């Protein structure tokens, strides 16, 4: 949509057409992220790139607005590379608001396990690991089969197989349970 303004410069009227700034995509949904630093788009680290795309799309700087078409083309390319759909970018917004992957906090939004989103699955498995309940991480992950998402698998691996650099005890068969690392 173009807006046309009449400008008076030195007593002369002239028409100036400007393109109205496009509204942020629906997946931004009121994102509270820092202004875009476009240098993050050149990173090879997907985490940094995702955060840069969210900032560029949801709270664009003047530079981001000037390169909106290029940024969108790059986001589409990264979407293909990461296997993300347009709907997945809604999950990228809360991800961009976390300082580190280990600080991701999830809350179960679904009313039933069958309707659990990938982030819901991650949250349930994380909470099973953190609590001393009857549900352990293996059982929590098994509850979602055959629909366990990649996020659910990551939560299972992170809580069960990876010991954050701590040495793991070796069992009678010489296995530590961390062989996935």
Protein Blocks (a to p, Z undefined) as FASTA:
>chain_A
ZZdddddeehiacdddddddddddfklnopacddddfklmmpmblklmmmmmmmmmmmcc
fklmmmmmmmmmmmmmmmmmnopafklmmmmmmmmmpmbfklpccddfbfbfklpcfklm
mmmmmmmmmpccfbdfklmmmmmpckbcfklmmmmmmmmmpgghpacdddfkopahlmmZ
Z
